[in-house]
Amino acid sequence: MERIVPFGPSEVLYHCGTPKPEIDSKYGASHVSLDDLCAKSDILIVICSLNPTTKGILSHKEFGMMKKSSYIINTARGSVIDEGALHHALQTGQIAGAGLDVMEKEPIPLDDPLMKFPNCFILPHIGSAIKTTREAMILLGVENAILGMQNLPLKAEIQ
């Protein structure tokens, strides 16, 4: 949230399992339901992990609640968004546009329908391209390799 606050949004809303009072007080943010987040957001930034409860969490219903002037940005995991529903939302003007750093299939096929929208910006999964994140990814990969060789549960599994 510290990266969005300097842009001076009138409100900072978030949705997750439980309210985070420390975030509320530090950033003047408010915990809201997913429905409220979709209905009120001008820019909805997706940064959650992919798990059974978040897979496809943004679909036709959620896009239908968003303002026609809203944008969605996904830097989380591709499968958090139902890409067919996103395609429909862009095609029908339900939302103004999308910025995607992650896709369900990577690399994205050149004939993917989302590639045809001038209001859908697709990046080659570079959102994590900062030194601290890349170092953490390397360490996690090494830890998982060691655990895997010992036939122990992995710290993080590919979803």
DRENPA-3360 file (N, C-alpha, C; in nm, 2 decimals, always signed):
BEGIN
1 = MERIVPFG = +0.08/-0.12/+0.00/+0.00/+0.00/+0.00/+0.09/+0.13/+0.00 ~ +0.21/+0.11/+0.05/+0.29/+0.23/+0.06/+0.32/+0.29/-0.08 ~ +0.31/+0.20/-0.18/+0.34/+0.25/-0.32/+0.22/+0.32/-0.38 ~ +0.10/+0.30/-0.34/-0.01/+0.36/-0.40/-0.05/+0.49/-0.32 ~ -0.02/+0.51/-0.20/-0.05/+0.62/-0.12/+0.00/+0.75/-0.17 ~ +0.13/+0.76/-0.22/+0.18/+0.88/-0.28/+0.10/+0.94/-0.40 ~ +0.02/+0.85/-0.46/-0.06/+0.90/-0.57/-0.18/+0.97/-0.53 ~ -0.21/+0.98/-0.40/-0.31/+1.05/-0.34/-0.45/+1.00/-0.37;
9 = PSEVLYHC = -0.48/+0.87/-0.36/-0.62/+0.83/-0.38/-0.71/+0.88/-0.27 ~ -0.84/+0.90/-0.31/-0.93/+0.95/-0.22/-0.97/+0.85/-0.11 ~ -0.95/+0.72/-0.15/-0.97/+0.61/-0.06/-0.88/+0.50/-0.09 ~ -0.84/+0.42/+0.01/-0.76/+0.30/-0.01/-0.84/+0.19/+0.05 ~ -0.89/+0.10/-0.03/-0.97/-0.01/+0.01/-0.89/-0.14/-0.01 ~ -0.92/-0.24/+0.07/-0.86/-0.37/+0.05/-0.95/-0.48/+0.10 ~ -0.93/-0.60/+0.04/-1.01/-0.72/+0.08/-0.91/-0.83/+0.10 ~ -0.92/-0.89/+0.22/-0.85/-1.01/+0.25/-0.93/-1.09/+0.36;
17 = GTPKPEID = -0.87/-1.20/+0.40/-0.94/-1.28/+0.50/-0.99/-1.20/+0.63 ~ -0.90/-1.12/+0.68/-0.94/-1.05/+0.80/-0.89/-0.91/+0.79 ~ -0.96/-0.81/+0.86/-0.91/-0.68/+0.86/-0.77/-0.67/+0.92 ~ -0.69/-0.57/+0.88/-0.56/-0.55/+0.93/-0.55/-0.41/+0.99 ~ -0.58/-0.40/+1.12/-0.58/-0.27/+1.19/-0.45/-0.19/+1.17 ~ -0.34/-0.25/+1.16/-0.21/-0.18/+1.14/-0.21/-0.12/+1.00 ~ -0.26/-0.18/+0.90/-0.27/-0.12/+0.77/-0.37/-0.01/+0.77 ~ -0.48/-0.03/+0.83/-0.59/+0.08/+0.84/-0.53/+0.20/+0.90;
25 = SKYGASHV = -0.46/+0.19/+1.01/-0.41/+0.31/+1.07/-0.29/+0.37/+1.00 ~ -0.20/+0.29/+0.95/-0.08/+0.34/+0.88/-0.11/+0.41/+0.75 ~ -0.21/+0.35/+0.67/-0.23/+0.41/+0.54/-0.37/+0.47/+0.52 ~ -0.45/+0.47/+0.63/-0.58/+0.53/+0.62/-0.67/+0.44/+0.53 ~ -0.64/+0.31/+0.53/-0.71/+0.21/+0.45/-0.83/+0.16/+0.52 ~ -0.92/+0.09/+0.44/-1.04/+0.03/+0.50/-1.06/-0.11/+0.44 ~ -1.08/-0.20/+0.53/-1.11/-0.34/+0.49/-1.26/-0.35/+0.44 ~ -1.28/-0.40/+0.33/-1.42/-0.41/+0.27/-1.44/-0.55/+0.21;
33 = SLDDLCAK = -1.57/-0.58/+0.19/-1.60/-0.71/+0.12/-1.55/-0.70/-0.02 ~ -1.54/-0.82/-0.08/-1.50/-0.82/-0.22/-1.60/-0.75/-0.31 ~ -1.73/-0.77/-0.28/-1.83/-0.69/-0.36/-1.81/-0.54/-0.35 ~ -1.79/-0.49/-0.23/-1.77/-0.35/-0.22/-1.64/-0.30/-0.29 ~ -1.53/-0.38/-0.28/-1.41/-0.35/-0.34/-1.43/-0.34/-0.49 ~ -1.50/-0.43/-0.55/-1.53/-0.43/-0.69/-1.61/-0.31/-0.73 ~ -1.72/-0.28/-0.65/-1.81/-0.17/-0.69/-1.75/-0.03/-0.67 ~ -1.66/-0.02/-0.57/-1.61/+0.11/-0.54/-1.47/+0.15/-0.61;
41 = SDILIVIC = -1.40/+0.05/-0.65/-1.26/+0.08/-0.70/-1.26/+0.14/-0.84 ~ -1.18/+0.24/-0.85/-1.14/+0.29/-0.99/-1.03/+0.21/-1.05 ~ -0.94/+0.17/-0.96/-0.83/+0.08/-1.00/-0.82/-0.03/-0.90 ~ -0.84/-0.15/-0.94/-0.84/-0.27/-0.86/-0.71/-0.34/-0.88 ~ -0.62/-0.35/-0.78/-0.49/-0.41/-0.80/-0.49/-0.54/-0.73 ~ -0.47/-0.65/-0.80/-0.47/-0.78/-0.75/-0.33/-0.83/-0.71 ~ -0.31/-0.86/-0.58/-0.18/-0.90/-0.53/-0.19/-1.02/-0.44 ~ -0.29/-1.10/-0.44/-0.31/-1.21/-0.35/-0.24/-1.34/-0.40;
49 = SLNPTTKG = -0.22/-1.44/-0.32/-0.16/-1.56/-0.36/-0.27/-1.65/-0.43 ~ -0.22/-1.75/-0.50/-0.32/-1.84/-0.57/-0.34/-1.96/-0.48 ~ -0.46/-1.98/-0.44/-0.50/-2.10/-0.36/-0.64/-2.14/-0.40 ~ -0.69/-2.24/-0.34/-0.83/-2.28/-0.38/-0.94/-2.18/-0.36 ~ -0.92/-2.09/-0.26/-1.02/-1.98/-0.24/-1.00/-1.86/-0.33 ~ -0.88/-1.84/-0.39/-0.86/-1.73/-0.48/-0.87/-1.76/-0.63 ~ -0.86/-1.89/-0.66/-0.86/-1.93/-0.80/-0.99/-1.88/-0.86 ~ -0.99/-1.80/-0.97/-1.10/-1.75/-1.04/-1.19/-1.66/-0.95;
57 = ILSHKEFG = -1.13/-1.60/-0.85/-1.21/-1.51/-0.76/-1.27/-1.39/-0.83 ~ -1.21/-1.35/-0.94/-1.26/-1.24/-1.02/-1.31/-1.29/-1.15 ~ -1.44/-1.30/-1.16/-1.51/-1.36/-1.27/-1.62/-1.26/-1.32 ~ -1.72/-1.32/-1.39/-1.83/-1.24/-1.45/-1.90/-1.15/-1.35 ~ -1.93/-1.21/-1.23/-2.01/-1.14/-1.13/-1.93/-1.02/-1.08 ~ -1.80/-1.03/-1.05/-1.72/-0.92/-1.00/-1.70/-0.81/-1.11 ~ -1.67/-0.86/-1.23/-1.66/-0.76/-1.34/-1.79/-0.68/-1.36 ~ -1.90/-0.75/-1.35/-2.03/-0.69/-1.36/-2.06/-0.58/-1.26;
65 = MMKKSSYI = -1.99/-0.59/-1.14/-2.01/-0.49/-1.03/-1.92/-0.37/-1.05 ~ -1.82/-0.39/-1.13/-1.72/-0.28/-1.14/-1.77/-0.16/-1.23 ~ -1.72/-0.04/-1.20/-1.76/+0.07/-1.28/-1.71/+0.06/-1.42 ~ -1.78/+0.11/-1.52/-1.73/+0.11/-1.66/-1.60/+0.18/-1.68 ~ -1.57/+0.27/-1.58/-1.44/+0.35/-1.59/-1.33/+0.28/-1.51 ~ -1.35/+0.16/-1.46/-1.25/+0.09/-1.37/-1.15/+0.02/-1.45 ~ -1.03/+0.01/-1.39/-0.92/-0.07/-1.45/-0.88/-0.18/-1.35 ~ -0.84/-0.29/-1.40/-0.79/-0.40/-1.31/-0.64/-0.42/-1.35;
73 = INTARGSV = -0.56/-0.44/-1.24/-0.42/-0.47/-1.26/-0.39/-0.60/-1.19 ~ -0.34/-0.70/-1.25/-0.30/-0.82/-1.19/-0.15/-0.85/-1.19 ~ -0.10/-0.85/-1.07/+0.04/-0.89/-1.06/+0.06/-1.01/-0.97 ~ -0.06/-1.07/-0.94/-0.06/-1.19/-0.85/-0.03/-1.32/-0.92 ~ -0.13/-1.39/-0.96/-0.12/-1.51/-1.04/-0.23/-1.50/-1.15 ~ -0.20/-1.55/-1.27/-0.30/-1.55/-1.38/-0.43/-1.61/-1.34 ~ -0.43/-1.72/-1.28/-0.56/-1.79/-1.25/-0.65/-1.73/-1.14 ~ -0.60/-1.62/-1.08/-0.69/-1.55/-0.99/-0.80/-1.49/-1.07;
81 = IDEGALHH = -0.78/-1.45/-1.19/-0.88/-1.39/-1.28/-0.93/-1.49/-1.38 ~ -1.06/-1.50/-1.40/-1.12/-1.58/-1.50/-1.09/-1.51/-1.63 ~ -1.00/-1.55/-1.71/-0.96/-1.48/-1.83/-1.08/-1.47/-1.93 ~ -1.16/-1.57/-1.94/-1.28/-1.56/-2.03/-1.37/-1.45/-1.98 ~ -1.39/-1.43/-1.85/-1.48/-1.33/-1.80/-1.41/-1.19/-1.82 ~ -1.28/-1.18/-1.81/-1.21/-1.06/-1.84/-1.22/-1.02/-1.99 ~ -1.21/-1.12/-2.07/-1.23/-1.09/-2.22/-1.36/-1.03/-2.24 ~ -1.47/-1.09/-2.18/-1.60/-1.05/-2.20/-1.62/-0.90/-2.14;
89 = ALQTGQIA = -1.56/-0.88/-2.03/-1.57/-0.75/-1.97/-1.50/-0.64/-2.05 ~ -1.39/-0.67/-2.12/-1.33/-0.58/-2.20/-1.40/-0.56/-2.33 ~ -1.45/-0.67/-2.39/-1.52/-0.67/-2.51/-1.66/-0.59/-2.50 ~ -1.72/-0.60/-2.39/-1.85/-0.53/-2.38/-1.84/-0.40/-2.31 ~ -1.72/-0.36/-2.27/-1.71/-0.23/-2.21/-1.75/-0.22/-2.06 ~ -1.76/-0.34/-2.00/-1.79/-0.35/-1.86/-1.69/-0.28/-1.77 ~ -1.56/-0.28/-1.82/-1.45/-0.21/-1.75/-1.37/-0.14/-1.86 ~ -1.29/-0.04/-1.81/-1.22/+0.04/-1.90/-1.09/-0.02/-1.96;
97 = GAGLDVME = -1.03/-0.11/-1.88/-0.91/-0.17/-1.92/-0.84/-0.26/-1.82 ~ -0.73/-0.32/-1.86/-0.66/-0.41/-1.77/-0.51/-0.40/-1.80 ~ -0.44/-0.42/-1.69/-0.29/-0.43/-1.70/-0.25/-0.57/-1.64 ~ -0.19/-0.65/-1.71/-0.17/-0.79/-1.67/-0.02/-0.82/-1.68 ~ +0.04/-0.86/-1.56/+0.18/-0.90/-1.56/+0.18/-1.05/-1.55 ~ +0.07/-1.12/-1.53/+0.06/-1.26/-1.52/-0.06/-1.31/-1.59 ~ -0.05/-1.43/-1.65/-0.16/-1.49/-1.72/-0.17/-1.64/-1.68 ~ -0.29/-1.69/-1.72/-0.31/-1.84/-1.68/-0.21/-1.92/-1.75;
105 = KEPIPLDD = -0.18/-1.89/-1.88/-0.08/-1.96/-1.96/+0.03/-1.87/-1.99 ~ +0.15/-1.91/-1.95/+0.27/-1.82/-1.97/+0.38/-1.91/-2.04 ~ +0.44/-1.86/-2.15/+0.41/-1.73/-2.21/+0.27/-1.73/-2.28 ~ +0.21/-1.61/-2.29/+0.08/-1.60/-2.35/+0.09/-1.63/-2.50 ~ +0.00/-1.71/-2.55/+0.00/-1.74/-2.69/-0.03/-1.61/-2.77 ~ +0.04/-1.59/-2.88/+0.02/-1.47/-2.96/-0.12/-1.45/-3.01 ~ -0.19/-1.57/-3.02/-0.33/-1.56/-3.08/-0.43/-1.55/-2.96 ~ -0.39/-1.53/-2.84/-0.48/-1.52/-2.73/-0.57/-1.40/-2.75;
113 = PLMKFPNC = -0.70/-1.41/-2.73/-0.80/-1.30/-2.75/-0.76/-1.17/-2.67 ~ -0.70/-1.18/-2.56/-0.67/-1.07/-2.48/-0.56/-0.98/-2.55 ~ -0.49/-1.04/-2.63/-0.38/-0.97/-2.70/-0.44/-0.86/-2.80 ~ -0.56/-0.88/-2.84/-0.62/-0.79/-2.94/-0.68/-0.66/-2.89 ~ -0.69/-0.65/-2.76/-0.76/-0.53/-2.70/-0.65/-0.42/-2.68 ~ -0.68/-0.30/-2.73/-0.59/-0.19/-2.71/-0.59/-0.14/-2.57 ~ -0.69/-0.17/-2.49/-0.70/-0.13/-2.35/-0.66/-0.24/-2.25 ~ -0.59/-0.34/-2.31/-0.53/-0.45/-2.22/-0.38/-0.45/-2.24;
121 = FILPHIGS = -0.31/-0.41/-2.14/-0.17/-0.41/-2.15/-0.11/-0.53/-2.08 ~ -0.03/-0.61/-2.15/+0.02/-0.73/-2.11/+0.18/-0.72/-2.10 ~ +0.23/-0.75/-1.98/+0.37/-0.75/-1.96/+0.43/-0.89/-1.95 ~ +0.55/-0.92/-1.97/+0.61/-1.05/-1.97/+0.65/-1.09/-1.83 ~ +0.56/-1.09/-1.73/+0.58/-1.14/-1.59/+0.71/-1.07/-1.53 ~ +0.71/-0.94/-1.53/+0.83/-0.87/-1.48/+0.80/-0.80/-1.35 ~ +0.68/-0.81/-1.29/+0.65/-0.74/-1.17/+0.74/-0.78/-1.05 ~ +0.80/-0.89/-1.06/+0.89/-0.93/-0.95/+1.03/-0.89/-0.98;
129 = AIKTTREA = +1.06/-0.82/-1.08/+1.19/-0.79/-1.12/+1.26/-0.68/-1.04 ~ +1.27/-0.70/-0.91/+1.35/-0.62/-0.82/+1.44/-0.71/-0.74 ~ +1.55/-0.66/-0.70/+1.66/-0.74/-0.64/+1.61/-0.82/-0.52 ~ +1.54/-0.76/-0.43/+1.50/-0.83/-0.30/+1.40/-0.94/-0.33 ~ +1.31/-0.92/-0.43/+1.21/-1.02/-0.46/+1.28/-1.14/-0.53 ~ +1.37/-1.11/-0.63/+1.44/-1.21/-0.70/+1.53/-1.30/-0.60 ~ +1.59/-1.23/-0.51/+1.68/-1.30/-0.41/+1.59/-1.39/-0.32 ~ +1.47/-1.35/-0.28/+1.38/-1.43/-0.20/+1.33/-1.55/-0.28;
137 = MILLGVEN = +1.31/-1.53/-0.41/+1.27/-1.64/-0.50/+1.38/-1.74/-0.51 ~ +1.50/-1.70/-0.53/+1.61/-1.79/-0.54/+1.62/-1.87/-0.41 ~ +1.62/-1.81/-0.30/+1.63/-1.88/-0.17/+1.52/-1.98/-0.15 ~ +1.40/-1.94/-0.18/+1.28/-2.03/-0.17/+1.30/-2.15/-0.26 ~ +1.35/-2.13/-0.39/+1.38/-2.24/-0.48/+1.48/-2.33/-0.42 ~ +1.59/-2.28/-0.37/+1.70/-2.36/-0.31/+1.64/-2.44/-0.19 ~ +1.56/-2.38/-0.10/+1.50/-2.45/+0.01/+1.41/-2.56/-0.03 ~ +1.33/-2.53/-0.13/+1.24/-2.63/-0.19/+1.32/-2.75/-0.25;
145 = AILGMQNL = +1.43/-2.72/-0.32/+1.51/-2.83/-0.38/+1.56/-2.92/-0.27 ~ +1.61/-2.86/-0.16/+1.67/-2.94/-0.05/+1.56/-3.02/+0.02 ~ +1.44/-2.96/+0.04/+1.33/-3.03/+0.10/+1.29/-3.15/+0.01 ~ +1.28/-3.12/-0.12/+1.24/-3.22/-0.21/+1.33/-3.34/-0.22 ~ +1.46/-3.31/-0.21/+1.56/-3.42/-0.21/+1.56/-3.50/-0.09 ~ +1.51/-3.44/+0.02/+1.49/-3.51/+0.15/+1.35/-3.58/+0.16 ~ +1.27/-3.57/+0.05/+1.14/-3.62/+0.05/+1.05/-3.56/+0.16 ~ +1.07/-3.43/+0.19/+0.99/-3.36/+0.29/+0.89/-3.26/+0.22;
153 = PLKAEIQ = +0.79/-3.22/+0.29/+0.70/-3.12/+0.22/+0.77/-2.99/+0.19 ~ +0.73/-2.94/+0.07/+0.79/-2.82/+0.02/+0.73/-2.70/+0.09 ~ +0.81/-2.59/+0.10/+0.77/-2.46/+0.16/+0.66/-2.40/+0.07 ~ +0.68/-2.41/-0.06/+0.58/-2.36/-0.15/+0.57/-2.45/-0.27 ~ +0.45/-2.48/-0.31/+0.43/-2.57/-0.42/+0.37/-2.49/-0.54 ~ +0.40/-2.53/-0.66/+0.35/-2.47/-0.78/+0.20/-2.50/-0.78 ~ +0.12/-2.40/-0.81/-0.03/-2.42/-0.81/-0.07/-2.44/-0.96;
% end
